Amino acid sequence: MHKKINAKGFTLIELLIVIIIIGILAAIAFVAYNGTTNKAHQAAAQSTLAEVKNKLAEYYATNSSYPAAGSSGSTTINVDNWLASSAGGNNTTMSNTFTDGNGYQYAVTPSGCGDTIASGGAITPGSTACTGFTLTATTQAAPNGAITVTN
């Protein structure tokens, strides 16, 4: 006499297929998430450059020159010192973002010589006024995909 067994559950093949489908969906979600975070970091870097450009326009309107390239191995030090000073609006949040934010490295390259700015914000006029500058944001993830703003 044979008893009919009503087996309940899944076969090994059915379980493997479900695991593979879940893995594919997770991979798609991971790639989409990385793309979104990269776009968010890029947008933040562009916003930072736009803010610094506006602040440098204010600096130029007041001093008829742009700050010189910084010393101490950082091209941003003069701009950073000015942003954080009372003359630059005590903008320490933007100053901190500009020096090390979102995985981007920022640089300011003035055209010609310009003013140097002490850490307290005191301005020493340069011998030749800078007539322009280039702001650049680069990232280790995409060094060729640098964001540049020129004035």
ZAMAR-709802 format. One record per atom (N, C-alpha, C): residue in three letters; chain; atom name; x, y, z. Coordinates in Angstrom, 3 decimals. Layout:
REM residues N
{"ALA", "A", "CA", {X, Y, Z}} ...
This chain:
REM residues 151
{"MET", "A", "N", {0.803, -1.143, 0.000}} {"MET", "A", "CA", {0.000, 0.000, 0.000}} {"MET", "A", "C", {0.881, 1.253, 0.000}} {"HIS", "A", "N", {0.588, 2.175, -0.919}} {"HIS", "A", "CA", {1.337, 3.430, -1.019}} {"HIS", "A", "C", {0.556, 4.565, -0.391}} {"LYS", "A", "N", {1.220, 5.288, 0.433}} {"LYS", "A", "CA", {0.600, 6.486, 0.990}} {"LYS", "A", "C", {1.049, 7.680, 0.160}} {"LYS", "A", "N", {0.137, 8.517, -0.159}} {"LYS", "A", "CA", {0.466, 9.732, -0.896}} {"LYS", "A", "C", {0.953, 10.783, 0.105}} {"ILE", "A", "N", {2.156, 11.228, -0.121}} {"ILE", "A", "CA", {2.733, 12.206, 0.797}} {"ILE", "A", "C", {2.490, 13.610, 0.236}} {"ASN", "A", "N", {1.877, 14.418, 1.006}} {"ASN", "A", "CA", {1.688, 15.825, 0.628}} {"ASN", "A", "C", {2.842, 16.633, 1.224}} {"ALA", "A", "N", {3.922, 16.686, 0.473}} {"ALA", "A", "CA", {5.106, 17.403, 0.956}} {"ALA", "A", "C", {4.869, 18.898, 0.864}} {"LYS", "A", "N", {5.171, 19.564, 1.952}} {"LYS", "A", "CA", {5.048, 21.011, 1.977}} {"LYS", "A", "C", {6.451, 21.599, 2.058}} {"GLY", "A", "N", {6.683, 22.686, 1.326}} {"GLY", "A", "CA", {7.984, 23.334, 1.339}} {"GLY", "A", "C", {8.460, 23.624, -0.068}} {"PHE", "A", "N", {9.714, 23.995, -0.171}} {"PHE", "A", "CA", {10.289, 24.367, -1.456}} {"PHE", "A", "C", {11.418, 23.407, -1.799}} {"THR", "A", "N", {11.622, 23.262, -3.087}} {"THR", "A", "CA", {12.755, 22.440, -3.517}} {"THR", "A", "C", {14.018, 23.291, -3.474}} {"LEU", "A", "N", {15.135, 22.640, -3.541}} {"LEU", "A", "CA", {16.415, 23.341, -3.514}} {"LEU", "A", "C", {16.548, 24.285, -4.710}} {"ILE", "A", "N", {16.092, 23.879, -5.849}} {"ILE", "A", "CA", {16.170, 24.709, -7.057}} {"ILE", "A", "C", {15.324, 25.965, -6.903}} {"GLU", "A", "N", {14.143, 25.840, -6.341}} {"GLU", "A", "CA", {13.289, 27.007, -6.134}} {"GLU", "A", "C", {13.963, 28.007, -5.182}} {"LEU", "A", "N", {14.564, 27.503, -4.126}} {"LEU", "A", "CA", {15.265, 28.389, -3.190}} {"LEU", "A", "C", {16.445, 29.088, -3.850}} {"LEU", "A", "N", {17.206, 28.366, -4.668}} {"LEU", "A", "CA", {18.349, 28.975, -5.362}} {"LEU", "A", "C", {17.892, 30.067, -6.319}} {"ILE", "A", "N", {16.810, 29.829, -7.018}} {"ILE", "A", "CA", {16.289, 30.841, -7.953}} {"ILE", "A", "C", {15.884, 32.111, -7.187}} {"VAL", "A", "N", {15.221, 31.958, -6.063}} {"VAL", "A", "CA", {14.820, 33.121, -5.263}} {"VAL", "A", "C", {16.057, 33.877, -4.761}} {"ILE", "A", "N", {17.071, 33.157, -4.301}} {"ILE", "A", "CA", {18.299, 33.799, -3.814}} {"ILE", "A", "C", {18.996, 34.556, -4.938}} {"ILE", "A", "N", {19.030, 33.981, -6.127}} {"ILE", "A", "CA", {19.651, 34.657, -7.278}} {"ILE", "A", "C", {18.885, 35.927, -7.637}} {"ILE", "A", "N", {17.577, 35.862, -7.630}} {"ILE", "A", "CA", {16.763, 37.046, -7.951}} {"ILE", "A", "C", {16.990, 38.147, -6.911}} {"ILE", "A", "N", {17.035, 37.762, -5.644}} {"ILE", "A", "CA", {17.281, 38.760, -4.597}} {"ILE", "A", "C", {18.673, 39.373, -4.770}} {"GLY", "A", "N", {19.669, 38.567, -5.124}} {"GLY", "A", "CA", {21.018, 39.083, -5.356}} {"GLY", "A", "C", {21.063, 40.070, -6.503}} {"ILE", "A", "N", {20.356, 39.779, -7.587}} {"ILE", "A", "CA", {20.315, 40.690, -8.746}} {"ILE", "A", "C", {19.661, 42.014, -8.354}} {"LEU", "A", "N", {18.552, 41.940, -7.626}} {"LEU", "A", "CA", {17.873, 43.171, -7.197}} {"LEU", "A", "C", {18.754, 43.986, -6.244}} {"ALA", "A", "N", {19.484, 43.322, -5.358}} {"ALA", "A", "CA", {20.385, 44.033, -4.442}} {"ALA", "A", "C", {21.507, 44.721, -5.209}} {"ALA", "A", "N", {22.047, 44.045, -6.235}} {"ALA", "A", "CA", {23.116, 44.645, -7.043}} {"ALA", "A", "C", {22.612, 45.886, -7.764}} {"ILE", "A", "N", {21.414, 45.819, -8.315}} {"ILE", "A", "CA", {20.831, 46.974, -9.010}} {"ILE", "A", "C", {20.632, 48.132, -8.028}} {"ALA", "A", "N", {20.118, 47.832, -6.841}} {"ALA", "A", "CA", {19.890, 48.876, -5.837}} {"ALA", "A", "C", {21.212, 49.502, -5.389}} {"PHE", "A", "N", {22.248, 48.697, -5.235}} {"PHE", "A", "CA", {23.556, 49.208, -4.808}} {"PHE", "A", "C", {24.133, 50.166, -5.841}} {"VAL", "A", "N", {24.057, 49.811, -7.110}} {"VAL", "A", "CA", {24.574, 50.674, -8.182}} {"VAL", "A", "C", {23.781, 51.977, -8.237}} {"ALA", "A", "N", {22.458, 51.888, -8.106}} {"ALA", "A", "CA", {21.622, 53.094, -8.136}} {"ALA", "A", "C", {21.948, 53.995, -6.946}} {"TYR", "A", "N", {22.181, 53.416, -5.780}} {"TYR", "A", "CA", {22.503, 54.191, -4.582}} {"TYR", "A", "C", {23.842, 54.904, -4.754}} {"ASN", "A", "N", {24.847, 54.210, -5.258}} {"ASN", "A", "CA", {26.151, 54.840, -5.474}} {"ASN", "A", "C", {26.061, 55.990, -6.463}} {"GLY", "A", "N", {25.310, 55.808, -7.536}} {"GLY", "A", "CA", {25.137, 56.879, -8.516}} {"GLY", "A", "C", {24.470, 58.093, -7.907}} {"THR", "A", "N", {23.487, 57.859, -7.053}} {"THR", "A", "CA", {22.776, 58.952, -6.405}} {"THR", "A", "C", {23.679, 59.700, -5.434}} {"THR", "A", "N", {24.465, 58.968, -4.644}} {"THR", "A", "CA", {25.355, 59.653, -3.700}} {"THR", "A", "C", {26.444, 60.434, -4.432}} {"ASN", "A", "N", {26.942, 59.892, -5.548}} {"ASN", "A", "CA", {27.943, 60.631, -6.327}} {"ASN", "A", "C", {27.363, 61.928, -6.868}} {"LYS", "A", "N", {26.130, 61.864, -7.359}} {"LYS", "A", "CA", {25.480, 63.079, -7.860}} {"LYS", "A", "C", {25.261, 64.088, -6.735}} {"ALA", "A", "N", {24.905, 63.598, -5.549}} {"ALA", "A", "CA", {24.696, 64.496, -4.410}} {"ALA", "A", "C", {26.005, 65.177, -4.004}} {"HIS", "A", "N", {27.099, 64.415, -3.978}} {"HIS", "A", "CA", {28.396, 65.010, -3.640}} {"HIS", "A", "C", {28.817, 66.031, -4.693}} {"GLN", "A", "N", {28.556, 65.718, -5.962}} {"GLN", "A", "CA", {28.916, 66.652, -7.034}} {"GLN", "A", "C", {28.087, 67.933, -6.916}} {"ALA", "A", "N", {26.808, 67.793, -6.620}} {"ALA", "A", "CA", {25.959, 68.977, -6.457}} {"ALA", "A", "C", {26.425, 69.818, -5.272}} {"ALA", "A", "N", {26.831, 69.160, -4.186}} {"ALA", "A", "CA", {27.336, 69.895, -3.017}} {"ALA", "A", "C", {28.624, 70.637, -3.361}} {"ALA", "A", "N", {29.501, 70.001, -4.138}} {"ALA", "A", "CA", {30.750, 70.652, -4.544}} {"ALA", "A", "C", {30.458, 71.858, -5.441}} {"GLN", "A", "N", {29.520, 71.713, -6.366}} {"GLN", "A", "CA", {29.153, 72.836, -7.226}} {"GLN", "A", "C", {28.572, 73.979, -6.412}} {"SER", "A", "N", {27.758, 73.645, -5.425}} {"SER", "A", "CA", {27.170, 74.668, -4.563}} {"SER", "A", "C", {28.247, 75.397, -3.765}} {"THR", "A", "N", {29.209, 74.629, -3.237}} {"THR", "A", "CA", {30.310, 75.241, -2.489}} {"THR", "A", "C", {31.101, 76.186, -3.374}} {"LEU", "A", "N", {31.409, 75.751, -4.609}} {"LEU", "A", "CA", {32.153, 76.619, -5.528}} {"LEU", "A", "C", {31.373, 77.888, -5.850}} {"ALA", "A", "N", {30.056, 77.758, -6.024}} {"ALA", "A", "CA", {29.245, 78.938, -6.316}} {"ALA", "A", "C", {29.258, 79.914, -5.134}} {"GLU", "A", "N", {29.155, 79.379, -3.906}} {"GLU", "A", "CA", {29.188, 80.240, -2.722}} {"GLU", "A", "C", {30.534, 80.951, -2.591}} {"VAL", "A", "N", {31.614, 80.208, -2.791}} {"VAL", "A", "CA", {32.945, 80.809, -2.674}} {"VAL", "A", "C", {33.151, 81.841, -3.778}} {"LYS", "A", "N", {32.649, 81.553, -4.974}} {"LYS", "A", "CA", {32.759, 82.528, -6.068}} {"LYS", "A", "C", {32.050, 83.828, -5.686}} {"ASN", "A", "N", {30.855, 83.714, -5.098}} {"ASN", "A", "CA", {30.121, 84.914, -4.683}} {"ASN", "A", "C", {30.876, 85.674, -3.592}} {"LYS", "A", "N", {31.458, 84.923, -2.644}} {"LYS", "A", "CA", {32.227, 85.575, -1.581}} {"LYS", "A", "C", {33.475, 86.259, -2.151}} {"LEU", "A", "N", {34.115, 85.620, -3.141}} {"LEU", "A", "CA", {35.284, 86.243, -3.768}} {"LEU", "A", "C", {34.876, 87.491, -4.552}} {"ALA", "A", "N", {33.681, 87.502, -5.114}} {"ALA", "A", "CA", {33.192, 88.709, -5.793}} {"ALA", "A", "C", {33.018, 89.839, -4.779}} {"GLU", "A", "N", {32.513, 89.510, -3.584}} {"GLU", "A", "CA", {32.403, 90.511, -2.522}} {"GLU", "A", "C", {33.790, 91.027, -2.123}} {"TYR", "A", "N", {34.743, 90.103, -2.004}} {"TYR", "A", "CA", {36.107, 90.480, -1.652}} {"TYR", "A", "C", {36.671, 91.446, -2.687}} {"TYR", "A", "N", {36.473, 91.112, -3.971}} {"TYR", "A", "CA", {36.990, 91.952, -5.050}} {"TYR", "A", "C", {36.337, 93.336, -5.026}} {"ALA", "A", "N", {35.026, 93.374, -4.760}} {"ALA", "A", "CA", {34.318, 94.654, -4.719}} {"ALA", "A", "C", {34.862, 95.547, -3.599}} {"THR", "A", "N", {35.269, 94.931, -2.497}} {"THR", "A", "CA", {35.793, 95.692, -1.365}} {"THR", "A", "C", {37.257, 96.070, -1.535}} {"ASN", "A", "N", {38.082, 95.146, -2.072}} {"ASN", "A", "CA", {39.537, 95.332, -2.070}} {"ASN", "A", "C", {40.159, 95.561, -3.451}} {"SER", "A", "N", {39.383, 95.515, -4.506}} {"SER", "A", "CA", {39.862, 95.702, -5.888}} {"SER", "A", "C", {40.960, 94.718, -6.267}} {"SER", "A", "N", {40.948, 93.550, -5.658}} {"SER", "A", "CA", {41.922, 92.508, -5.941}} {"SER", "A", "C", {41.371, 91.197, -5.405}} {"TYR", "A", "N", {41.916, 90.085, -5.882}} {"TYR", "A", "CA", {41.578, 88.778, -5.317}} {"TYR", "A", "C", {42.736, 88.325, -4.436}} {"PRO", "A", "N", {42.459, 87.431, -3.473}} {"PRO", "A", "CA", {43.559, 86.910, -2.649}} {"PRO", "A", "C", {44.553, 86.115, -3.492}} {"ALA", "A", "N", {45.801, 86.138, -3.074}} {"ALA", "A", "CA", {46.835, 85.365, -3.753}} {"ALA", "A", "C", {46.674, 83.894, -3.413}} {"ALA", "A", "N", {47.391, 83.055, -4.152}} {"ALA", "A", "CA", {47.435, 81.645, -3.798}} {"ALA", "A", "C", {48.035, 81.531, -2.409}} {"GLY", "A", "N", {47.551, 80.588, -1.641}} {"GLY", "A", "CA", {47.967, 80.466, -0.255}} {"GLY", "A", "C", {49.361, 79.919, -0.080}} {"SER", "A", "N", {49.779, 79.923, 1.161}} {"SER", "A", "CA", {51.076, 79.347, 1.512}} {"SER", "A", "C", {50.823, 78.095, 2.336}} {"SER", "A", "N", {51.801, 77.559, 2.961}} {"SER", "A", "CA", {51.701, 76.380, 3.818}} {"SER", "A", "C", {51.176, 75.161, 3.067}} {"GLY", "A", "N", {51.451, 75.088, 1.784}} {"GLY", "A", "CA", {51.071, 73.918, 1.009}} {"GLY", "A", "C", {49.608, 73.857, 0.619}} {"SER", "A", "N", {48.824, 74.868, 0.917}} {"SER", "A", "CA", {47.407, 74.859, 0.567}} {"SER", "A", "C", {47.088, 76.079, -0.281}} {"THR", "A", "N", {46.559, 75.848, -1.462}} {"THR", "A", "CA", {46.191, 76.977, -2.316}} {"THR", "A", "C", {44.931, 77.665, -1.812}} {"THR", "A", "N", {44.238, 77.056, -0.872}} {"THR", "A", "CA", {42.998, 77.656, -0.386}} {"THR", "A", "C", {43.164, 78.442, 0.902}} {"ILE", "A", "N", {44.356, 78.474, 1.474}} {"ILE", "A", "CA", {44.524, 79.028, 2.822}} {"ILE", "A", "C", {44.128, 80.501, 2.922}} {"ASN", "A", "N", {44.474, 81.337, 1.957}} {"ASN", "A", "CA", {44.097, 82.748, 2.029}} {"ASN", "A", "C", {42.592, 82.932, 1.930}} {"VAL", "A", "N", {41.969, 82.226, 1.013}} {"VAL", "A", "CA", {40.508, 82.317, 0.873}} {"VAL", "A", "C", {39.842, 81.776, 2.127}} {"ASP", "A", "N", {40.337, 80.648, 2.625}} {"ASP", "A", "CA", {39.783, 80.030, 3.827}} {"ASP", "A", "C", {39.893, 80.964, 5.028}} {"ASN", "A", "N", {41.051, 81.591, 5.203}} {"ASN", "A", "CA", {41.236, 82.532, 6.317}} {"ASN", "A", "C", {40.258, 83.695, 6.208}} {"TRP", "A", "N", {40.052, 84.187, 4.996}} {"TRP", "A", "CA", {39.147, 85.318, 4.821}} {"TRP", "A", "C", {37.694, 84.908, 5.062}} {"LEU", "A", "N", {37.293, 83.732, 4.565}} {"LEU", "A", "CA", {35.916, 83.275, 4.775}} {"LEU", "A", "C", {35.604, 83.138, 6.261}} {"ALA", "A", "N", {36.567, 82.641, 7.035}} {"ALA", "A", "CA", {36.348, 82.411, 8.463}} {"ALA", "A", "C", {36.479, 83.680, 9.299}} {"SER", "A", "N", {37.012, 84.760, 8.715}} {"SER", "A", "CA", {37.233, 85.988, 9.486}} {"SER", "A", "C", {35.964, 86.830, 9.546}} {"SER", "A", "N", {35.984, 87.846, 10.395}} {"SER", "A", "CA", {34.824, 88.737, 10.490}} {"SER", "A", "C", {34.633, 89.512, 9.190}} {"ALA", "A", "N", {35.734, 89.820, 8.491}} {"ALA", "A", "CA", {35.622, 90.530, 7.216}} {"ALA", "A", "C", {34.917, 89.674, 6.169}} {"GLY", "A", "N", {35.104, 88.372, 6.243}} {"GLY", "A", "CA", {34.460, 87.455, 5.300}} {"GLY", "A", "C", {33.125, 86.947, 5.787}} {"GLY", "A", "N", {32.650, 87.467, 6.889}} {"GLY", "A", "CA", {31.336, 87.096, 7.382}} {"GLY", "A", "C", {31.347, 85.993, 8.421}} {"ASN", "A", "N", {32.525, 85.676, 8.978}} {"ASN", "A", "CA", {32.638, 84.595, 9.967}} {"ASN", "A", "C", {31.980, 83.313, 9.473}} {"ASN", "A", "N", {32.180, 83.028, 8.216}} {"ASN", "A", "CA", {31.510, 81.894, 7.594}} {"ASN", "A", "C", {32.332, 80.623, 7.793}} {"THR", "A", "N", {32.396, 80.156, 9.043}} {"THR", "A", "CA", {33.227, 78.985, 9.339}} {"THR", "A", "C", {32.656, 77.719, 8.731}} {"THR", "A", "N", {31.338, 77.638, 8.589}} {"THR", "A", "CA", {30.748, 76.442, 7.984}} {"THR", "A", "C", {31.200, 76.302, 6.541}} {"MET", "A", "N", {31.101, 77.375, 5.760}} {"MET", "A", "CA", {31.544, 77.320, 4.372}} {"MET", "A", "C", {33.058, 77.136, 4.307}} {"SER", "A", "N", {33.768, 77.771, 5.219}} {"SER", "A", "CA", {35.214, 77.642, 5.254}} {"SER", "A", "C", {35.622, 76.181, 5.463}} {"ASN", "A", "N", {34.985, 75.505, 6.419}} {"ASN", "A", "CA", {35.298, 74.097, 6.673}} {"ASN", "A", "C", {34.909, 73.215, 5.497}} {"THR", "A", "N", {33.775, 73.491, 4.884}} {"THR", "A", "CA", {33.343, 72.709, 3.720}} {"THR", "A", "C", {34.307, 72.915, 2.565}} {"PHE", "A", "N", {34.772, 74.147, 2.400}} {"PHE", "A", "CA", {35.653, 74.464, 1.287}} {"PHE", "A", "C", {37.005, 73.777, 1.431}} {"THR", "A", "N", {37.487, 73.634, 2.639}} {"THR", "A", "CA", {38.794, 73.017, 2.814}} {"THR", "A", "C", {38.743, 71.499, 2.801}} {"ASP", "A", "N", {37.683, 70.904, 3.290}} {"ASP", "A", "CA", {37.612, 69.441, 3.242}} {"ASP", "A", "C", {36.168, 68.967, 3.304}} {"GLY", "A", "N", {35.490, 68.995, 2.173}} {"GLY", "A", "CA", {34.098, 68.582, 2.173}} {"GLY", "A", "C", {33.759, 67.586, 1.084}} {"ASN", "A", "N", {32.904, 66.644, 1.411}} {"ASN", "A", "CA", {32.317, 65.697, 0.456}} {"ASN", "A", "C", {33.319, 64.899, -0.360}} {"GLY", "A", "N", {34.503, 64.709, 0.145}} {"GLY", "A", "CA", {35.486, 63.938, -0.611}} {"GLY", "A", "C", {36.137, 64.735, -1.738}} {"TYR", "A", "N", {35.772, 65.990, -1.878}} {"TYR", "A", "CA", {36.373, 66.840, -2.905}} {"TYR", "A", "C", {37.529, 67.627, -2.317}} {"GLN", "A", "N", {38.524, 67.893, -3.133}} {"GLN", "A", "CA", {39.635, 68.747, -2.748}} {"GLN", "A", "C", {39.517, 70.023, -3.574}} {"TYR", "A", "N", {39.514, 71.147, -2.894}} {"TYR", "A", "CA", {39.304, 72.426, -3.547}} {"TYR", "A", "C", {40.617, 73.174, -3.701}} {"ALA", "A", "N", {40.704, 73.949, -4.776}} {"ALA", "A", "CA", {41.885, 74.769, -5.013}} {"ALA", "A", "C", {41.460, 76.094, -5.624}} {"VAL", "A", "N", {42.186, 77.144, -5.257}} {"VAL", "A", "CA", {41.977, 78.474, -5.814}} {"VAL", "A", "C", {43.261, 78.862, -6.528}} {"THR", "A", "N", {43.144, 79.239, -7.795}} {"THR", "A", "CA", {44.306, 79.684, -8.549}} {"THR", "A", "C", {44.037, 81.095, -9.057}} {"PRO", "A", "N", {44.654, 82.109, -8.435}} {"PRO", "A", "CA", {44.427, 83.474, -8.905}} {"PRO", "A", "C", {45.252, 83.762, -10.156}} {"SER", "A", "N", {44.812, 84.741, -10.913}} {"SER", "A", "CA", {45.565, 85.204, -12.079}} {"SER", "A", "C", {46.447, 86.363, -11.633}} {"GLY", "A", "N", {47.735, 86.129, -11.547}} {"GLY", "A", "CA", {48.664, 87.163, -11.095}} {"GLY", "A", "C", {48.832, 87.138, -9.592}} {"CYS", "A", "N", {49.427, 88.168, -9.050}} {"CYS", "A", "CA", {49.645, 88.268, -7.600}} {"CYS", "A", "C", {48.418, 88.888, -6.958}} {"GLY", "A", "N", {48.363, 88.791, -5.650}} {"GLY", "A", "CA", {47.226, 89.382, -4.959}} {"GLY", "A", "C", {47.505, 89.571, -3.500}} {"ASP", "A", "N", {46.452, 89.786, -2.754}} {"ASP", "A", "CA", {46.550, 90.055, -1.340}} {"ASP", "A", "C", {46.774, 88.755, -0.562}} {"THR", "A", "N", {47.545, 88.846, 0.495}} {"THR", "A", "CA", {47.666, 87.718, 1.413}} {"THR", "A", "C", {46.824, 88.030, 2.645}} {"ILE", "A", "N", {46.291, 86.981, 3.240}} {"ILE", "A", "CA", {45.363, 87.168, 4.347}} {"ILE", "A", "C", {45.822, 86.332, 5.526}} {"ALA", "A", "N", {46.023, 86.964, 6.662}} {"ALA", "A", "CA", {46.434, 86.253, 7.877}} {"ALA", "A", "C", {45.269, 85.449, 8.422}} {"SER", "A", "N", {45.556, 84.514, 9.319}} {"SER", "A", "CA", {44.514, 83.643, 9.855}} {"SER", "A", "C", {43.425, 84.420, 10.579}} {"GLY", "A", "N", {43.724, 85.603, 11.071}} {"GLY", "A", "CA", {42.708, 86.433, 11.711}} {"GLY", "A", "C", {41.898, 87.255, 10.727}} {"GLY", "A", "N", {42.256, 87.211, 9.451}} {"GLY", "A", "CA", {41.528, 87.943, 8.432}} {"GLY", "A", "C", {42.188, 89.236, 8.001}} {"ALA", "A", "N", {43.328, 89.612, 8.617}} {"ALA", "A", "CA", {44.013, 90.852, 8.238}} {"ALA", "A", "C", {44.567, 90.714, 6.822}} {"ILE", "A", "N", {44.323, 91.728, 5.996}} {"ILE", "A", "CA", {44.698, 91.700, 4.581}} {"ILE", "A", "C", {45.971, 92.507, 4.368}} {"THR", "A", "N", {46.950, 91.876, 3.692}} {"THR", "A", "CA", {48.154, 92.576, 3.263}} {"THR", "A", "C", {48.067, 92.707, 1.748}} {"PRO", "A", "N", {47.921, 93.931, 1.231}} {"PRO", "A", "CA", {47.757, 94.082, -0.219}} {"PRO", "A", "C", {48.959, 93.564, -0.996}} {"GLY", "A", "N", {48.688, 92.945, -2.125}} {"GLY", "A", "CA", {49.740, 92.439, -2.992}} {"GLY", "A", "C", {50.315, 93.553, -3.847}} {"SER", "A", "N", {51.467, 93.299, -4.464}} {"SER", "A", "CA", {52.097, 94.322, -5.295}} {"SER", "A", "C", {51.331, 94.511, -6.596}} {"THR", "A", "N", {50.714, 93.462, -7.102}} {"THR", "A", "CA", {49.915, 93.544, -8.319}} {"THR", "A", "C", {48.542, 92.948, -8.033}} {"ALA", "A", "N", {47.521, 93.666, -8.384}} {"ALA", "A", "CA", {46.175, 93.172, -8.113}} {"ALA", "A", "C", {45.855, 91.976, -9.004}} {"CYS", "A", "N", {45.261, 90.946, -8.402}} {"CYS", "A", "CA", {44.816, 89.789, -9.189}} {"CYS", "A", "C", {43.570, 90.190, -9.962}} {"THR", "A", "N", {43.532, 89.809, -11.208}} {"THR", "A", "CA", {42.416, 90.187, -12.060}} {"THR", "A", "C", {41.398, 89.077, -12.238}} {"GLY", "A", "N", {41.690, 87.888, -11.757}} {"GLY", "A", "CA", {40.755, 86.779, -11.892}} {"GLY", "A", "C", {41.207, 85.596, -11.064}} {"PHE", "A", "N", {40.431, 84.549, -11.106}} {"PHE", "A", "CA", {40.766, 83.342, -10.361}} {"PHE", "A", "C", {40.079, 82.147, -10.999}} {"THR", "A", "N", {40.553, 80.966, -10.645}} {"THR", "A", "CA", {39.917, 79.718, -11.041}} {"THR", "A", "C", {39.722, 78.888, -9.784}} {"LEU", "A", "N", {38.489, 78.443, -9.548}} {"LEU", "A", "CA", {38.179, 77.538, -8.444}} {"LEU", "A", "C", {38.026, 76.145, -9.036}} {"THR", "A", "N", {38.643, 75.156, -8.402}} {"THR", "A", "CA", {38.558, 73.787, -8.902}} {"THR", "A", "C", {38.235, 72.846, -7.754}} {"ALA", "A", "N", {37.333, 71.915, -8.030}} {"ALA", "A", "CA", {37.017, 70.847, -7.076}} {"ALA", "A", "C", {37.301, 69.527, -7.760}} {"THR", "A", "N", {38.183, 68.728, -7.178}} {"THR", "A", "CA", {38.496, 67.414, -7.743}} {"THR", "A", "C", {38.257, 66.353, -6.675}} {"THR", "A", "N", {38.058, 65.136, -7.128}} {"THR", "A", "CA", {37.847, 64.019, -6.224}} {"THR", "A", "C", {38.720, 62.855, -6.647}} {"GLN", "A", "N", {39.122, 62.038, -5.681}} {"GLN", "A", "CA", {39.935, 60.863, -5.983}} {"GLN", "A", "C", {39.144, 59.881, -6.850}} {"ALA", "A", "N", {37.833, 59.835, -6.667}} {"ALA", "A", "CA", {37.006, 58.886, -7.418}} {"ALA", "A", "C", {37.003, 59.205, -8.911}} {"ALA", "A", "N", {37.019, 60.488, -9.261}} {"ALA", "A", "CA", {36.991, 60.890, -10.668}} {"ALA", "A", "C", {37.879, 62.107, -10.867}} {"PRO", "A", "N", {39.211, 61.942, -10.828}} {"PRO", "A", "CA", {40.094, 63.108, -10.923}} {"PRO", "A", "C", {39.967, 63.861, -12.248}} {"ASN", "A", "N", {39.545, 63.194, -13.304}} {"ASN", "A", "CA", {39.364, 63.877, -14.587}} {"ASN", "A", "C", {38.018, 64.571, -14.676}} {"GLY", "A", "N", {37.145, 64.290, -13.739}} {"GLY", "A", "CA", {35.837, 64.913, -13.727}} {"GLY", "A", "C", {35.792, 66.107, -12.794}} {"ALA", "A", "N", {36.828, 66.919, -12.809}} {"ALA", "A", "CA", {36.911, 68.074, -11.922}} {"ALA", "A", "C", {35.863, 69.108, -12.290}} {"ILE", "A", "N", {35.390, 69.817, -11.273}} {"ILE", "A", "CA", {34.443, 70.920, -11.466}} {"ILE", "A", "C", {35.257, 72.208, -11.393}} {"THR", "A", "N", {35.142, 73.055, -12.398}} {"THR", "A", "CA", {35.935, 74.282, -12.440}} {"THR", "A", "C", {35.023, 75.482, -12.629}} {"VAL", "A", "N", {35.305, 76.536, -11.865}} {"VAL", "A", "CA", {34.610, 77.821, -12.013}} {"VAL", "A", "C", {35.686, 78.865, -12.227}} {"THR", "A", "N", {35.561, 79.655, -13.280}} {"THR", "A", "CA", {36.565, 80.677, -13.586}} {"THR", "A", "C", {35.888, 82.050, -13.598}} {"ASN", "A", "N", {36.632, 83.034, -13.089}} {"ASN", "A", "CA", {36.144, 84.406, -13.150}} {"ASN", "A", "C", {37.219, 85.262, -13.779}} 
